[in-house]
Amino acid sequence: SGVEIVSDSVEPDQTAKQSYMSTENKSLSSSNNSIDLLGSGTSTPNRNEEDAGQKVSAETGPVVRPKQKAEAPDAFVLPSLSLEAEDRPDRLLPKGNGSESLSTHVEGMRVVGRSEVPENFREFDKEVRDCNYYEGRFLPTDESGADGPHVSHEYKLFTEAAKRPEDERKTKYLYETLRFACGCLNERTNGTIHFGVTDDRKIVGFEIASPQKKQYCDWLADAIEKAFEVSLQQREAATHCIRQPKFVPVVPVVTNVGQEAQYILEVDVVPLSDHCKDVMFKVAVPKGPGSKAKPVVFRRCKAKTQKLDTQKKEKDFLDRVLPSLVEDLKKRELIQGKPKLLRSTSTFEKAPKLKRLLCAGEESLEGFAHRFLVANGLEQPKPDVDVVKNLYSFLVDIPFATVFDFDAESPLNGLHKMYCEVIEEREDAKVR
């Protein structure tokens, strides 16, 4: 491989070819003369080129021709226009070389690092399964406002706030989450707030110890009950539509020994017409520990959460804007369908809470000599038995000393029925 420089006098059918620099080539001479890909400049050939039998024409300008056709190295970089020889790197970095720099610009030449590859979002309103983010990469879209069926995104760095005392960390987390959620609920738009991401979408993450995950979940659940205090309907709707926090692991560039795992904390907001109806949501969000706040209406507009700070603005929104937003949400649900198992939404939300309470926030139930289970009837209308199995089949694996089941219909469509079916399925699997 080598470098080809073609002058203006070359025959028309010989077009200027793209030039590449091989990773095996020695660095070019540090001459002040520029190498012009169109042949309008001058260049002094080095000794290696002369020894290789390459010729330079003094009349038509420099023409350097390698013996073999130059092939592009395993890189995705193309030079453009002119490049000073003294500025050329000795070698180009191939794609996927692991360089953490976002980009390198050298006089028209650009080397793109792997951190510029966009990262896909976690699937909206879904659990974190095989999803993770890579530190230094970027989420695919900028912060966005209310746009009907599309998800509105807001990014908060939160790395410094996560290091503050517990009460300050809690206040900052709840302040940003509740005002964003209120804005999405009033605009009847889906939304996700991401903690651990810069305003320009860069994934940073922050350390979250295992016990802190339970804290973030409990803080939000308790705050919803207190912050949406205007009416019972608002509290119930907010409880259903503001989902539990999701913790997406962040793969770090460099792993330090003893370092806590890093995450992006995400909270989804899913307005549902059956719960929101024609309610205008107000939320009381204190800005500091121990402070009090009056209920305020928030809207999600143009990638920002705006406060309606006058009664006139609130009345205008309630009378003129909200009715059309309510109708638009109903139309979208007719076209796209409501979230699956909408009637059992609260059951889905209670199942993770039951696991958390049983295991004291840990992954397993340890340290108890005798385990007791006390269960009442499932909510009405009762979910299908298959739904109950998906949610509560883990109970079969816990060796309870005693089970108190106060559901009279349990053998028909309750926990007793679920226990029998799960055990029967496992026995059939062993026989097969």
Number of C-alpha atoms within 10 A of each C-alpha: 18 19 18 19 23 23 22 16 12 14 9 8 6 8 12 16 13 15 18 20 24 20 17 12 12 12 15 15 15 12 12 11 15 18 21 19 21 15 20 17 15 16 21 12 16 10 9 10 16 12 9 11 11 14 15 16 10 9 7 14 19 23 22 21 19 17 11 8 11 18 13 16 17 13 17 13 19 14 16 14 11 16 18 15 18 16 13 17 15 15 15 20 19 17 15 12 11 12 15 15 13 14 13 11 9 13 14 12 18 16 20 23 20 18 22 16 15 16 20 13 12 17 10 15 17 10 14 14 9 8 14 18 23 20 22 25 20 22 22 13 14 15 17 18 24 24 16 15 15 12 19 27 20 25 23 18 20 21 16 10 16 19 12 12 9 12 12 15 17 19 20 18 19 20 16 18 25 23 23 25 31 25 28 29 28 26 26 28 25 25 30 23 22 26 26 26 25 19 13 12 23 22 27 24 28 24 18 18 13 13 11 12 15 17 14 19 15 14 14 23 17 11 16 20 15 14 22 25 18 14 11 11 16 22 19 15 21 27 20 19 22 24 21 22 20 21 20 21 22 22 18 16 12 7 10 8 6 6 9 13 16 21 25 24 22 20 23 25 28 23 24 23 20 12 16 22 17 15 18 17 27 22 24 21 23 17 15 14 13 8 9 11 12 12 16 18 23 27 24 26 16 13 14 18 20 15 15 15 11 10 10 10 12 18 13 11 17 15 10 11 14 19 14 12 17 19 15 17 21 19 13 13 15 10 9 10 10 14 12 8 13 13 15 17 13 14 19 16 15 13 15 14 17 13 18 16 13 16 14 14 18 14 11 12 15 10 7 6 7 9 13 12 13 9 14 13 15 17 11 8 8 15 16 12 16 13 16 20 19 12 16 17 18 12 15 15 7 13 10 13 10 11 11 10 16 12 16 11 14 18 13 12 19 23 25 14 16 24 18 12 16 15 13 12 10 10 11 10 9 8 6 5
